[in-house]
Amino acid sequence: MIANIISQLLNYEYWLHSPGLWVAMAFTLWMLIDDIHRKEWIWALAILFFTAFAAFWYFFSVYRASPSATRGFELPGAHHRKRIKELKAQIHHLDKAHHYSQLGDVYFQQGKLTEAETNYRAALERDPEDLDTRAHLGQCLLRQKKPSDARPLLEGVCAENPKHDYGYSLMALAETMTALGESEAAIAVWQRVVASYSYPRAKIQLAELYLAKNQPDLARAEIKEVLEDDPHAPAFQRKRDRIWVKRAKRLSRQIK
């Protein structure tokens, strides 16, 4: 029986006269691309092993429930490509600072840091005082391992608005100071962050600096908060913060 099925699947005429199978394959591929784009790895494996059945299940369980489903079918990166094209057209016709800055943000999200830096700098040439551009260029330089160049930008932004980008600029400043080996200054900045926000990213990096300073009790308190808060966080937040929760668990085992 199995041999007959395999023989039938390999038969050209079988596929030619089975349009439903082509539709099912196309739909399955569509759902597989979508869950890879969303980094839903368990669903991707399910679709690979159970094909169309898992694809339909994914469509009704995840795809339709997502706001991005209203965009229709897009290959991974298509939305970014459309936005890049729009911004380049606006830059060509208008040459405005905020368009360069927005294009830099798109490239930054894609991990294209050189292109992001070029556009942020072009934006600053046209508007040197814009807080968002200065902060994002600072973060871009930090990710390129240029903390010395990033520091004055981030310090200036945080001096004007310590809560800029909901504390993310302040976190980038703390990471910059850590990269420069200024642990005491970094601790002071991280303490300002955790006083206003409950970001695991801040608490765990502060805990790591406490441990480096041989202050395990202070580190333990930050780690405990992260591990206690995680089960009660929304699903999207847990997904975003899971790297920090993993680090929290590892640190917790180290200081027991």
N, C-alpha and C positions, 0 to 999 in steps of 0.2 A: 504493500500500500504506500509506504513512504517513498519507495523507488518510483512509483507511478506519479506521485505528487511532484517529486523533483523533476522528473522527465517532462511533466506538463509545464512547470515553471520555466524550464529551459526552452520550451517550444515557442518559436517566434509568433506563430499564428495565434497561440493562446493569448499572448499579450496584445496582439493586434486587435483581437475581437473582444477585449476585456477593458473597455474604457473606464469602468468603475475602479479597477485596480490602479490605473494611472492617476485618477482623482485622489484615491486614498493615499497613494505614495506622495503626491504633491502636497496634500494636506499634512501628512506626517512630517515631511521635510520642513514645511512652514512652521509647525509647532516646535520641531527640534531646534531650528535656528532661533526661534523666539526664546525658548528656555535657556539656550546657551548665552544669548544676549543678556538675559536677566541673571545669569549665573545660577540657575536652578539645576544644579548638577544631578541631584537625585531624580528629578523629572527627566533629565536628558538620558540617564541610564535606563529609566523605565521605558522611555520611548524607543530606545535602541533595542531593548530586549522584547518588548511587547507591542511594538510598532503602533498600528492604527488604533487599537483599543486604548493604549495609554495616551495617544495623541488626543483622542476625543475627550478622555477624562481630563487631561491637562487644559484643553480648550474651555470646558465648562467650569473647572475648579479654579483656574488661575488666570487664564488669558482674558476671559470675559469680565472677571472681577477687577481687572487692572484698569486704571484710567488711561494708560497708554494704548489700550485696545482700540480707542476711538480714532487713533491715527491710521488704522488699517495696517495692511502688511507692509513691513519695511525690512530690508536686509540690515544686519547689524551695522551701525555707523551711518545709516542713510539720513537720519534726522540731523546729525552733526554736519554731514556734507551739504545738506540743504541750507542750514543756517550759515555755514561758512560762505556759500555762494551768495546768499542774501547780503551778508555783511561786507563782502568784497565789493559788491555792486554799490552799496551805500557809500563805502569809502571812496570809490572811484568818482561818484557823482557829488558827494557832499564833503568828504575829507574832514569828518568830525571826530573829536577825541574819543567820545563815548563809543563810537563804532569800532575803533581800534581796540579799545579796552575790552569790549564784549567779544571781539574776535580772539583776543588774548585769552579770555576766560574759556572759550571753546577749546582752543589748543591746549590749555592747561589741563582741562578735564580729560583730554585725549592722551595726556602724557607727553605731548610734543612741546617740551619746555623751551627749546631754542626758538621756535616759531612764536610761542607765547611771549617770551621776553622781547622779541623784536617788536611785536605789536603793542605791548605795554609801554615800551620806550617811545614808540611813535605817538601813543596817546599822551604821554607826559610832555612831549615836545609841544603839544597843542594845548594842554591844560596841566601845568606842573603841580597844581594844588589839589587835584582830585584824590580824595582819601582812598577810594576803592582801588584805583589803579596803582597807587603807591603801595598799598597793603598787598595786593595780589602780585605785584612785581617782586616785593620782598619775599613772599612765600615761594615764588618761582625760583628766585636766586638761591634760597635755602635748599630747595629740592635739587638744585644743580650743584650743591656742595660749595656754595659761595657765601658762607655766613657773614663774612666781613662786609660784603656788599649789601647783604640783606638787612643787617642790623640798623643802620641809620634810617632806612625807609620805615621799618617796623616800629622803631622807637618814636619816630615823628608821628606816625599815625596813632599809636597808643597814647602818646602825650596829649594829642588833641581829643581823642575819643577812646578811652580805655575799654569801652564795650563795643567797639567797632566789629562788625560781622559776628555779633553775639559772642564775643570773646575769642573768636578764632584767630584774630590778629594778635591778641595777647598770648595765646598759646604758641603761635609761630615765633613770637619774640622770645619766649622761654626756651623753645627748642633751638633757636639761634644761639642763645647764650650758652646752652649746654654744649652745642657743637663747637663753640669757641673756648670751652673749658672753664667757663665762669659759673661754676656750680652754685655758689652762694647767691649770686644775682638771679640765676635761673630759679632757685628755690623760692626766692622772694616773689618772683613773678607768678610762679605756679600757685603759690599761696593766695595771691590776689585772684587768680582764676577760680580756684575751688571755693573761695569765699562767696562767689556769685553764681557759680555754675556747678553742675554735677557730672561733668564730662569724664567718663572713664579714661579717655586719652590724657587728661590733665592729672587725675588722681594717681594713675599708674606710673607716669613719668616722675611725678613728685615722690612717690614711694621708692622708686629706684634711686633717686638722689638721696633720700633719707638713708637707705641701706648703704649707699656708698660712703655716707658720713657716719656710719655705725650708729644709727638711730632706729633700731628695729621696731620699737613701740609705735613711733609715729608712722612708720611705713605700714605696719600691720593695720592701723586704724583706717588708712586710705584703702588698702586692699579689701578689708572687710566690707566697707561701704559698697565697693564695686560689685563684689560677689553677692551681697544681700539685695542690691537693687536690680541686678540683671534679670532674675526670674519674673519680675513684675513690670518690666519695660515692654513697650509695644514691639511687635514682631520686626518692623522695619528698623527700629533702633537697635534691637538685639543683633540683627544681621550686620548693621554698620559697626557696632562696637565689639564684635566677637573676637577680633584680634587682641583687643585690650583685656577682655575677660580671660582669654587663654593666658596672657602674660600675668594676669592677676593670680590665676590658679598656680602657675609655675612659681611665682614669687612666694605664694602662701606656703607651698611645700618647702621652700628653701629656708624660711624663717621659723618653722615649727620647732 
